[in-house]
Amino acid sequence: MACEEKAGARTTMARFASLVRQNARLVVVAVCAIVFLLILDDVTEAESMRLDRAAYWLIVQHLRTPWLTPVMESFSALATPVSMLVVLVVVAAFAPGKRPGWCCAVNLGLVVLINQVLKFIIQRPRPDGFRLATVSGFSFPSGHSMAAMAFFGLLAWLVWRYEKDRRQRALLVAAFALVIVMIGVSRIYLGVHYASDVIGGFCLSVIWLALYTHIAVPLFLGNEDRPLG
C-alpha cells in the first residue's frame, strides 16, 4: 500500500512538473505579477520595506568603496539612452536584415513609455541623503532596471533562440544576464533607487518580455524556428 502511495505521489509530481514546463511562460508571468503587486501595495501605502532596509545595509553601508564606485557608475551608464542607442546601432548593423533592429527599438521605446506613465501615476520619491549621483523624477519602478531587463533581456532571448553555437549562446546569455543584474545593483549602490524599485522594474519587464516575445517578435521576425534574415 505504501509503495503504491509513493508511486502515485511520484506520478503526480511528474505530471505537475510537466505541466509547469509546458506553461513556463505563464508561470513566470504569474510569479512576477505577484511579486510586483506585493511591492506595489507597500509602495502605495508608503510602508518601509525590510527588503529596502536590508539592501541599504548590505550594498550602501558595507559595499561602498572608492574603487567600486566608478565600476558601478559604468554599469549604470549602460542603461542610459546614449549607451542603448549605440547597442541598437550595433544590432541593426550586424544582425541580418533590418527587422531585428526595429524589433529591439520598438521594444525599448514602449518600455520607456510604460515606465514613465507608471512613475507619473505612482509618484514615489527617490531615496534621499545617500546619493552618489544627481537624478530627477520619481523612483518606482526603476527606469534603468526596466530598460535593462527589457532591452538586454530581449537580446538574450534572441541569442538563445537563434544562435546555433551552444558555447557562444551560453556565454552571450550569461553576459547579458550579468549586465542586467549589475545595472540594478548599481542603482541601489549609487543611492538613487530602493531595492524594491529595482525588483519591481525587473518583474514588470519580465512580464512585458513574455508578452512581447509571444506577440510582437513573431510579427517582426516571422517564423521563430528559422534563422534571422
C-alpha positions as CSV (number, residue, x, y, z in Angstrom):
1,M,0.0,0.0,0.0
2,A,2.8,2.4,1.0
3,C,4.6,1.6,-2.3
4,E,1.5,2.4,-4.3
5,E,1.1,5.7,-2.5
6,K,4.7,6.6,-3.2
7,A,4.3,5.7,-6.8
8,G,1.1,7.7,-7.0
9,A,2.9,10.7,-5.5
10,R,5.8,10.4,-7.9
11,T,3.4,10.3,-10.8
12,T,1.5,13.3,-9.6
13,M,4.8,15.3,-9.1
14,A,5.9,14.2,-12.6
15,R,2.6,15.4,-14.1
16,F,2.9,18.7,-12.2
17,A,6.5,19.2,-13.4
18,S,5.4,18.5,-16.9
19,L,2.5,21.0,-16.6
20,V,4.9,23.7,-15.3
21,R,7.3,23.1,-18.2
22,Q,4.5,23.3,-20.8
23,N,3.3,26.5,-19.3
24,A,6.6,28.0,-18.2
25,R,5.8,31.4,-19.7
26,L,2.6,31.7,-17.8
27,V,4.2,30.5,-14.6
28,V,6.9,33.2,-14.9
29,V,4.4,35.9,-15.7
30,A,2.2,34.8,-12.7
31,V,5.2,34.8,-10.2
32,C,6.5,38.2,-11.4
33,A,3.0,39.7,-11.3
34,I,2.5,38.5,-7.7
35,V,5.9,40.0,-6.7
36,F,5.2,43.2,-8.5
37,L,1.8,43.7,-6.9
38,L,3.1,42.9,-3.4
39,I,5.8,45.5,-3.8
40,L,3.3,48.0,-5.3
41,D,1.0,47.6,-2.4
42,D,3.7,48.5,0.0
43,V,4.9,51.4,-2.2
44,T,1.4,52.9,-2.5
45,E,1.0,52.6,1.3
46,A,4.3,54.3,1.8
47,E,5.5,51.5,4.0
48,S,9.1,50.9,4.9
49,M,10.2,47.5,3.5
50,R,12.6,45.0,5.0
51,L,13.9,44.4,1.5
52,D,15.0,48.1,1.1
53,R,16.5,48.3,4.6
54,A,18.5,45.1,4.0
55,A,19.7,46.2,0.6
56,Y,20.8,49.6,2.1
57,W,22.6,47.9,4.9
58,L,24.4,45.5,2.6
59,I,25.1,47.5,-0.6
60,V,25.3,51.1,0.6
61,Q,26.8,50.7,4.1
62,H,29.1,47.7,3.5
63,L,30.0,47.6,-0.2
64,R,30.6,51.2,-1.0
65,T,34.3,51.8,-1.6
66,P,36.3,54.3,-3.6
67,W,37.4,51.8,-6.2
68,L,34.0,50.2,-6.6
69,T,32.1,53.4,-7.2
70,P,33.5,54.0,-10.8
71,V,32.7,50.4,-11.6
72,M,29.1,50.8,-10.5
73,E,28.8,54.1,-12.4
74,S,30.0,52.4,-15.5
75,F,27.3,49.6,-15.2
76,S,24.7,52.3,-14.5
77,A,25.7,54.1,-17.7
78,L,25.0,51.0,-19.8
79,A,21.2,51.7,-19.3
80,T,21.4,55.4,-20.4
81,P,19.8,56.4,-23.7
82,V,23.2,57.0,-25.4
83,S,24.6,53.6,-24.5
84,M,21.4,51.8,-25.5
85,L,21.3,53.7,-28.8
86,V,24.9,52.6,-29.5
87,V,23.9,49.0,-28.8
88,L,20.8,49.4,-31.1
89,V,23.0,50.7,-33.9
90,V,25.3,47.7,-33.5
91,V,22.3,45.3,-33.5
92,A,20.9,47.0,-36.6
93,A,24.3,46.9,-38.3
94,F,25.3,43.3,-37.7
95,A,22.0,41.4,-37.4
96,P,20.8,40.0,-40.7
97,G,18.2,42.4,-42.2
98,K,16.5,45.4,-40.7
99,R,13.9,43.5,-38.7
100,P,15.9,42.7,-35.5
101,G,17.0,46.3,-35.1
102,W,13.4,47.5,-35.4
103,C,12.2,44.8,-33.1
104,C,14.7,45.9,-30.4
105,A,14.0,49.6,-30.9
106,V,10.2,49.3,-30.6
107,N,10.6,47.1,-27.5
108,L,12.8,49.7,-25.8
109,G,10.6,52.6,-26.8
110,L,7.5,51.0,-25.4
111,V,9.1,50.0,-22.1
112,V,10.4,53.5,-21.5
113,L,6.9,54.9,-22.2
114,I,5.3,52.4,-19.8
115,N,7.9,53.3,-17.1
116,Q,7.3,57.0,-17.4
117,V,3.5,56.5,-17.2
118,L,3.8,54.3,-14.1
119,K,6.2,56.8,-12.4
120,F,3.8,59.6,-13.0
121,I,0.9,57.6,-11.6
122,I,2.7,56.2,-8.5
123,Q,5.0,59.2,-7.7
124,R,7.2,57.5,-5.2
125,P,10.0,59.9,-4.0
126,R,13.6,58.8,-4.6
127,P,15.9,57.8,-1.7
128,D,17.4,60.9,-0.1
129,G,20.6,61.6,1.9
130,F,23.0,59.0,0.4
131,R,23.0,59.6,-3.3
132,L,26.2,59.4,-5.3
133,A,24.6,60.6,-8.5
134,T,22.4,63.5,-9.5
135,V,19.0,62.4,-10.7
136,S,15.5,63.8,-11.1
137,G,12.0,62.3,-11.4
138,F,10.2,59.7,-9.4
139,S,11.6,56.4,-8.1
140,F,9.2,53.5,-8.7
141,P,9.7,51.5,-10.9
142,S,13.4,51.9,-11.7
143,G,13.7,53.1,-15.3
144,H,17.2,51.8,-15.6
145,S,16.2,48.4,-14.3
146,M,13.1,48.2,-16.6
147,A,15.1,49.3,-19.6
148,A,18.0,46.9,-18.9
149,M,15.7,43.9,-18.4
150,A,13.6,44.6,-21.4
151,F,16.5,45.6,-23.8
152,F,19.3,43.2,-22.8
153,G,16.7,40.5,-21.9
154,L,15.3,40.6,-25.4
155,L,18.8,40.4,-26.8
156,A,19.4,37.4,-24.6
157,W,16.2,35.8,-25.8
158,L,17.1,36.4,-29.4
159,V,20.5,34.9,-28.9
160,W,19.1,31.8,-27.1
161,R,16.5,31.4,-29.9
162,Y,18.7,31.9,-33.0
163,E,22.4,31.3,-32.1
164,K,23.4,27.8,-33.2
165,D,26.8,27.7,-31.4
166,R,25.9,26.4,-27.9
167,R,29.1,27.8,-26.2
168,Q,28.7,31.2,-27.8
169,R,25.0,31.2,-26.9
170,A,25.6,30.4,-23.3
171,L,28.4,33.0,-23.0
172,L,26.3,35.8,-24.5
173,V,23.2,35.0,-22.4
174,A,25.4,34.9,-19.3
175,A,26.9,38.2,-20.2
176,F,23.6,39.9,-20.8
177,A,22.3,38.4,-17.5
178,L,25.3,39.8,-15.6
179,V,24.8,43.3,-17.2
180,I,21.1,43.3,-16.2
181,V,21.8,42.3,-12.6
182,M,24.7,44.8,-12.2
183,I,22.7,47.7,-13.6
184,G,20.0,47.0,-11.0
185,V,22.6,46.7,-8.2
186,S,24.4,49.9,-9.4
187,R,21.2,51.9,-9.0
188,I,20.9,50.8,-5.3
189,Y,24.7,51.3,-4.8
190,L,24.5,54.9,-6.1
191,G,21.6,55.6,-3.8
192,V,19.2,56.7,-6.5
193,H,16.7,53.8,-6.1
194,Y,15.4,51.5,-3.4
195,A,15.8,47.7,-3.9
196,S,12.1,47.4,-4.3
197,D,12.2,49.9,-7.3
198,V,14.8,47.6,-9.0
199,I,13.0,44.3,-8.3
200,G,9.6,45.8,-9.3
201,G,11.2,47.1,-12.5
202,F,12.7,43.7,-13.3
203,C,9.4,41.9,-12.6
204,L,7.4,44.3,-14.8
205,S,9.9,44.0,-17.7
206,V,9.9,40.2,-17.4
207,I,6.1,40.3,-17.8
208,W,6.5,42.7,-20.7
209,L,9.1,40.4,-22.4
210,A,6.8,37.4,-22.0
211,L,4.1,39.2,-23.9
212,Y,6.4,40.9,-26.4
213,T,8.3,37.8,-27.4
214,H,5.0,36.0,-27.8
215,I,3.0,38.6,-29.7
216,A,5.3,41.2,-31.3
217,V,8.5,39.3,-32.1
218,P,6.8,36.9,-34.5
219,L,5.4,39.9,-36.3
220,F,8.9,41.4,-36.8
221,L,10.8,38.2,-37.4
222,G,8.3,35.8,-38.9
223,N,8.8,32.1,-38.2
224,E,10.6,31.8,-34.9
225,D,12.2,28.4,-35.9
226,R,14.1,29.9,-38.8
227,P,17.4,31.9,-38.6
228,L,17.1,35.7,-38.7
229,G,17.2,37.1,-42.2
